[in-house]
Amino acid sequence: MAKVTGKAYDVNLLKRVFRYVKPYKTIFIWSMILTVALAAIAPLRPLLIEYTVDKYILNNNKEGLINMTLIMLVLLFLQAIIQYYHTYLTNTLGQSTIRDLRINVFNHIGSLKLRFFDKTPIGQLITRTVSDLETIADIFSEGLIMIAGDILQLITILAVMLYSDWKLTLIVLIPMPLLVFASYVFKEAIKSAFQEVRTQVGLLNTFLQEHITGMSITQYFARENQEMHKFKQINARHRDANIRSNWYYSIFFPVVEIISAFSIGLLVWYGSKSIIDHDTSPGVIMAFIMYINMMFRPIRELADKFNTLQMGMVGADRIFTVLDTHDEEENKGTFKGERIRGAISFKDVWFAYNDDQWVLKNINFEVEPGQTLALVGATGAGKSSVINILNRFYQIGRGSIEIDEKNIRDYDLGYLRSQIGTVIQDVFLFSDSIANNITLSNTKISREAVEAAAREAGADEFISRLPGGYDYDVMERGATLSAGQAQLISFIRAMVYNPSILVLDEATSSVDTETEILIQQTLQKLMKGRTSIVIAHRLSTIQNADKIIVLDKGEIKEMGSHQQLLQQNGYYKRLFDLQFNSSGIEKSTLG
């Protein structure tokens, strides 16, 4: 795609941005009409003042002076009304555009697979969807339309000045090359400074997001001072970038004022001589003073507005880079059935998170509908990876995965995942009510179904004791609940969606014994008639599974029932002996 590389604007990027303007074409047209109107009105006041001075003030005509004053007040009132609607419409256009664009970006990010999030800092995505998008709004409120208005106003004023007195106009334009040169230098310098500011904003957001989320780790290991030192360094670079951009402004604006004063000085020198020689009138000189201020203002601001446009381009480039990010495998499947039976087949499956660093190697197994498959092995053996590729969070490298004898790539992605209920060890709860965390705001799931599932899981009692019950706000990441309570809520979440395939990824490893008993009792009911895949550290929880697969370094070492694997006296037997003493009492868990 087109990149912003030193140009004040990029046509291809603007075209892409303007696709989001189409629904607001009427607002855009009216904004341009008002822009032209403001440019046309701009030279009227100086003209009226010139006429008033020459025709009424010099002739001591008080009545005419009062009439012209009233006309100018009406003109000022009209100009204020037009300016109000112009500002309102341009800001409405910008905010409406980025609202639609932000929805599109958020929707696109939600469609990306986990591989993208593995490589992209969350803070960077927050910067893209918030502050970078705001710079695109500035394209309309302070950039493109305002630039067009300033150029039109400049052309109009110059035309009126040349018509009034072309010699005087050429005199006051003598310093203009200096202003153009200063504006160009400023534009290039401030563009580089703004890009650095945007970079530092992204780094600052990333650092804050990671460290606020992981604050408990920082405090557990007493790393507050060290992390504060890192933050000070990042914050200092952010400060320096902003100071550098402000420094360019502090130089540029005084230079413009000096050049403007020089132009007015030339006007006074030449204009006084012209008045003495009766080549011009005092009214023209007064009008020209206003013209100079009105002419220098847009020229002075053009450099700033071009950089506002430039920053909008940088923001647009970053946003469209995210929108142009596509997974290697898109959701091309379209198959949807009423309900899958739950037959699962892995055929020669190889999978790697990074290139050819295989996490799973030549995985082959089958699960019949209604059966329970257990995956065991040490940390890093590849157990969770099996779940990730079954849900199509990642694309496999070789082989195929089938559900009900149909390749999972042929399924509609949303339908496929709706048929697989997953309870994971690292429970994530949103800052919302318990009921909404269970249903994920799915209006098709009734409150009665939620409460029934909670009663079945034995969680209704603790939920009812909370202030507000099912409407209790669990706060961010479920901070006000215990690990066992949060795990129960995620378990109920899977129950109310009534999946055909149930996945339990370390689902009871972080709960207390009492809560685990509740879950085990509910599991017997929930797993009945469903295909289930269970990952557990505790072998005691999967001894009744129809099939147990032992994974080690991404390979299947053994496969069979609990008793069959014990009789083989192999890898599973060693894992079992690690957890149980000679009396058969569980003594530890795997990592």
Solvent accessible surface area in square Angstrom, and as a share of the most:
residue,aa,sasa,rsa
1,M,98,0.44
2,A,26,0.20
3,K,100,0.43
4,V,21,0.12
5,T,101,0.59
6,G,39,0.38
7,K,107,0.45
8,A,22,0.17
9,Y,114,0.43
10,D,4,0.02
11,V,79,0.46
12,N,86,0.44
13,L,1,0.01
14,L,26,0.13
15,K,124,0.52
16,R,52,0.19
17,V,0,0.00
18,F,51,0.21
19,R,145,0.53
20,Y,41,0.16
21,V,5,0.03
22,K,147,0.62
23,P,94,0.59
24,Y,35,0.13
25,K,130,0.55
26,T,90,0.53
27,I,42,0.21
28,F,48,0.20
29,I,84,0.43
30,W,133,0.47
31,S,0,0.00
32,M,56,0.25
33,I,83,0.42
34,L,24,0.12
35,T,2,0.01
36,V,81,0.46
37,A,28,0.21
38,L,23,0.12
39,A,4,0.03
40,A,56,0.44
41,I,16,0.08
42,A,4,0.03
43,P,5,0.03
44,L,74,0.37
45,R,66,0.24
46,P,0,0.00
47,L,64,0.32
48,L,39,0.20
49,I,36,0.18
50,E,30,0.13
51,Y,102,0.39
52,T,4,0.02
53,V,10,0.06
54,D,33,0.17
55,K,105,0.44
56,Y,43,0.16
57,I,90,0.46
58,L,104,0.52
59,N,100,0.51
60,N,119,0.61
61,N,63,0.32
62,K,146,0.62
63,E,130,0.58
64,G,7,0.07
65,L,65,0.32
66,I,104,0.53
67,N,74,0.38
68,M,14,0.06
69,T,58,0.34
70,L,100,0.50
71,I,86,0.44
72,M,32,0.14
73,L,100,0.50
74,V,101,0.58
75,L,18,0.09
76,L,77,0.38
77,F,136,0.57
78,L,85,0.42
79,Q,40,0.18
80,A,59,0.46
81,I,65,0.33
82,I,22,0.11
83,Q,75,0.33
84,Y,131,0.50
85,Y,111,0.42
86,H,6,0.03
87,T,63,0.37
88,Y,124,0.47
89,L,31,0.15
90,T,1,0.01
91,N,62,0.32
92,T,41,0.24
93,L,0,0.00
94,G,1,0.01
95,Q,89,0.40
96,S,17,0.11
97,T,0,0.00
98,I,1,0.01
99,R,129,0.47
100,D,38,0.19
101,L,0,0.00
102,R,72,0.26
103,I,111,0.56
104,N,57,0.29
105,V,0,0.00
106,F,153,0.64
107,N,103,0.53
108,H,26,0.12
109,I,19,0.10
110,G,64,0.61
111,S,70,0.45
112,L,13,0.07
113,K,15,0.06
114,L,68,0.34
115,R,58,0.21
116,F,31,0.13
117,F,57,0.24
118,D,93,0.48
119,K,142,0.60
120,T,20,0.12
121,P,51,0.32
122,I,74,0.38
123,G,0,0.00
124,Q,64,0.28
125,L,13,0.06
126,I,74,0.37
127,T,1,0.00
128,R,35,0.13
129,T,21,0.12
130,V,79,0.46
131,S,28,0.18
132,D,1,0.00
133,L,0,0.00
134,E,69,0.31
135,T,16,0.09
136,I,0,0.00
137,A,3,0.02
138,D,46,0.24
139,I,0,0.00
140,F,0,0.00
141,S,16,0.11
142,E,92,0.41
143,G,0,0.00
144,L,48,0.24
145,I,1,0.00
146,M,48,0.21
147,I,10,0.05
148,A,30,0.24
149,G,13,0.12
150,D,7,0.03
151,I,70,0.36
152,L,63,0.31
153,Q,21,0.09
154,L,29,0.14
155,I,103,0.52
156,T,38,0.22
157,I,0,0.00
158,L,47,0.24
159,A,56,0.43
160,V,26,0.15
161,M,0,0.00
162,L,82,0.41
163,Y,198,0.75
164,S,38,0.25
165,D,31,0.16
166,W,144,0.51
167,K,107,0.45
168,L,1,0.00
169,T,0,0.00
170,L,95,0.47
171,I,34,0.17
172,V,0,0.00
173,L,42,0.21
174,I,97,0.49
175,P,1,0.01
176,M,26,0.12
177,P,91,0.57
178,L,107,0.53
179,L,0,0.00
180,V,89,0.51
181,F,140,0.58
182,A,19,0.15
183,S,15,0.10
184,Y,128,0.48
185,V,73,0.42
186,F,9,0.04
187,K,36,0.15
188,E,58,0.26
189,A,25,0.19
190,I,0,0.00
191,K,22,0.09
192,S,68,0.44
193,A,4,0.03
194,F,41,0.17
195,Q,57,0.25
196,E,61,0.27
197,V,17,0.09
198,R,29,0.11
199,T,60,0.35
200,Q,11,0.05
201,V,23,0.13
202,G,12,0.12
203,L,83,0.41
204,L,26,0.13
205,N,41,0.21
206,T,22,0.13
207,F,22,0.09
208,L,65,0.32
209,Q,46,0.20
210,E,90,0.40
211,H,42,0.19
212,I,115,0.59
213,T,76,0.44
214,G,24,0.23
215,M,77,0.35
216,S,57,0.37
217,I,102,0.52
218,T,16,0.09
219,Q,104,0.46
220,Y,168,0.64
221,F,144,0.60
222,A,73,0.57
223,R,97,0.35
224,E,78,0.35
225,N,126,0.65
226,Q,78,0.35
227,E,26,0.12
228,M,98,0.44
229,H,107,0.48
230,K,93,0.39
231,F,51,0.21
232,K,124,0.52
233,Q,87,0.39
234,I,22,0.11
235,N,62,0.32
236,A,31,0.24
237,R,114,0.42
238,H,41,0.18
239,R,132,0.48
240,D,58,0.30
241,A,0,0.00
242,N,47,0.24
243,I,98,0.50
244,R,99,0.36
245,S,6,0.04
246,N,91,0.47
247,W,137,0.48
248,Y,53,0.20
249,Y,41,0.16
250,S,63,0.41
251,I,87,0.44
252,F,7,0.03
253,F,66,0.27
254,P,66,0.41
255,V,51,0.29
256,V,2,0.01
257,E,92,0.41
258,I,121,0.61
259,I,12,0.06
260,S,10,0.07
261,A,62,0.48
262,F,101,0.42
263,S,0,0.00
264,I,45,0.23
265,G,37,0.36
266,L,31,0.15
267,L,0,0.00
268,V,75,0.43
269,W,154,0.54
270,Y,50,0.19
271,G,0,0.00
272,S,51,0.33
273,K,109,0.46
274,S,9,0.06
275,I,57,0.29
276,I,131,0.67
277,D,71,0.37
278,H,168,0.75
279,D,110,0.57
280,T,23,0.13
281,S,30,0.20
282,P,46,0.29
283,G,0,0.00
284,V,16,0.09
285,I,19,0.10
286,M,92,0.41
287,A,0,0.00
288,F,1,0.00
289,I,59,0.30
290,M,42,0.19
291,Y,0,0.00
292,I,0,0.00
293,N,80,0.41
294,M,25,0.11
295,M,1,0.00
296,F,6,0.02
297,R,83,0.30
298,P,0,0.00
299,I,18,0.09
300,R,56,0.20
301,E,45,0.20
302,L,26,0.13
303,A,4,0.03
304,D,38,0.20
305,K,23,0.10
306,F,53,0.22
307,N,0,0.00
308,T,23,0.13
309,L,4,0.02
310,Q,3,0.01
311,M,16,0.07
312,G,0,0.00
313,M,0,0.00
314,V,14,0.08
315,G,2,0.02
316,A,0,0.00
317,D,22,0.11
318,R,45,0.16
319,I,0,0.00
320,F,2,0.01
321,T,62,0.36
322,V,11,0.07
323,L,19,0.10
324,D,58,0.30
325,T,43,0.25
326,H,114,0.51
327,D,30,0.16
328,E,156,0.70
329,E,21,0.09
330,E,81,0.36
331,N,71,0.36
332,K,162,0.69
333,G,9,0.08
334,T,114,0.66
335,F,83,0.35
336,K,131,0.56
337,G,30,0.29
338,E,179,0.80
339,R,115,0.42
340,I,12,0.06
341,R,145,0.53
342,G,0,0.00
343,A,19,0.14
344,I,3,0.01
345,S,15,0.09
346,F,2,0.01
347,K,87,0.37
348,D,76,0.39
349,V,0,0.00
350,W,61,0.21
351,F,0,0.00
352,A,9,0.07
353,Y,57,0.22
354,N,79,0.41
355,D,131,0.68
356,D,107,0.55
357,Q,130,0.58
358,W,58,0.20
359,V,37,0.22
360,L,0,0.00
361,K,63,0.27
362,N,79,0.41
363,I,1,0.01
364,N,59,0.30
365,F,10,0.04
366,E,97,0.43
367,V,3,0.02
368,E,92,0.41
369,P,50,0.31
370,G,32,0.31
371,Q,57,0.25
372,T,19,0.11
373,L,0,0.00
374,A,0,0.00
375,L,1,0.01
376,V,0,0.00
377,G,2,0.01
378,A,45,0.35
379,T,105,0.61
380,G,66,0.64
381,A,3,0.03
382,G,6,0.06
383,K,13,0.06
384,S,50,0.32
385,S,6,0.04
386,V,1,0.00
387,I,6,0.03
388,N,32,0.17
389,I,1,0.00
390,L,0,0.00
391,N,6,0.03
392,R,4,0.01
393,F,56,0.24
394,Y,12,0.05
395,Q,48,0.21
396,I,19,0.10
397,G,51,0.49
398,R,129,0.47
399,G,43,0.42
400,S,26,0.17
401,I,1,0.01
402,E,35,0.16
403,I,0,0.00
404,D,32,0.17
405,E,147,0.66
406,K,65,0.27
407,N,46,0.23
408,I,9,0.05
409,R,100,0.37
410,D,72,0.37
411,Y,3,0.01
412,D,28,0.14
413,L,20,0.10
414,G,48,0.47
415,Y,24,0.09
416,L,1,0.00
417,R,74,0.27
418,S,56,0.36
419,Q,19,0.08
420,I,11,0.06
421,G,7,0.07
422,T,51,0.30
423,V,1,0.01
424,I,77,0.39
425,Q,77,0.34
426,D,96,0.50
427,V,25,0.14
428,F,85,0.36
429,L,1,0.01
430,F,111,0.46
431,S,70,0.45
432,D,48,0.25
433,S,16,0.10
434,I,0,0.00
435,A,8,0.06
436,N,57,0.29
437,N,1,0.01
438,I,0,0.00
439,T,10,0.06
440,L,83,0.41
441,S,75,0.48
442,N,48,0.25
443,T,135,0.78
444,K,187,0.79
445,I,26,0.13
446,S,55,0.35
447,R,98,0.36
448,E,124,0.55
449,A,43,0.34
450,V,1,0.01
451,E,48,0.22
452,A,47,0.37
453,A,9,0.07
454,A,0,0.00
455,R,138,0.51
456,E,78,0.35
457,A,2,0.02
458,G,32,0.31
459,A,0,0.00
460,D,37,0.19
461,E,121,0.54
462,F,19,0.08
463,I,0,0.00
464,S,66,0.43
465,R,162,0.59
466,L,33,0.16
467,P,102,0.64
468,G,59,0.57
469,G,12,0.12
470,Y,17,0.06
471,D,87,0.45
472,Y,41,0.16
473,D,63,0.33
474,V,0,0.00
475,M,97,0.43
476,E,125,0.56
477,R,105,0.38
478,G,6,0.05
479,A,81,0.62
480,T,67,0.39
481,L,18,0.09
482,S,61,0.40
483,A,64,0.49
484,G,6,0.06
485,Q,48,0.21
486,A,12,0.09
487,Q,1,0.00
488,L,6,0.03
489,I,0,0.00
490,S,7,0.05
491,F,1,0.00
492,I,0,0.00
493,R,45,0.16
494,A,6,0.04
495,M,16,0.07
496,V,23,0.13
497,Y,76,0.29
498,N,77,0.39
499,P,1,0.01
500,S,5,0.03
501,I,0,0.00
502,L,0,0.00
503,V,0,0.00
504,L,3,0.02
505,D,16,0.08
506,E,14,0.06
507,A,5,0.04
508,T,11,0.07
509,S,32,0.21
510,S,47,0.30
511,V,11,0.06
512,D,81,0.42
513,T,101,0.59
514,E,132,0.59
515,T,14,0.08
516,E,20,0.09
517,I,91,0.46
518,L,54,0.27
519,I,0,0.00
520,Q,44,0.20
521,Q,107,0.47
522,T,2,0.01
523,L,11,0.06
524,Q,120,0.54
525,K,124,0.53
526,L,12,0.06
527,M,35,0.15
528,K,167,0.71
529,G,71,0.68
530,R,35,0.13
531,T,0,0.00
532,S,0,0.00
533,I,0,0.00
534,V,14,0.08
535,I,1,0.01
536,A,10,0.07
537,H,32,0.14
538,R,54,0.20
539,L,0,0.00
540,S,52,0.33
541,T,38,0.22
542,I,4,0.02
543,Q,58,0.26
544,N,146,0.75
545,A,10,0.08
546,D,77,0.40
547,K,49,0.21
548,I,0,0.00
549,I,1,0.00
550,V,0,0.00
551,L,2,0.01
552,D,29,0.15
553,K,154,0.65
554,G,0,0.00
555,E,72,0.32
556,I,46,0.23
557,K,97,0.41
558,E,23,0.10
559,M,69,0.31
560,G,11,0.11
561,S,32,0.21
562,H,14,0.06
563,Q,108,0.48
564,Q,100,0.45
565,L,0,0.00
566,L,34,0.17
567,Q,145,0.64
568,Q,98,0.43
569,N,111,0.57
570,G,15,0.14
571,Y,47,0.18
572,Y,0,0.00
573,K,57,0.24
574,R,143,0.52
575,L,12,0.06
576,F,37,0.15
577,D,69,0.36
578,L,108,0.54
579,Q,1,0.00
580,F,18,0.08
581,N,63,0.33
582,S,123,0.79
583,S,87,0.56
584,G,45,0.43
585,I,110,0.56
586,E,62,0.28
587,K,121,0.51
588,S,51,0.33
589,T,71,0.41
590,L,21,0.10
591,G,60,0.58
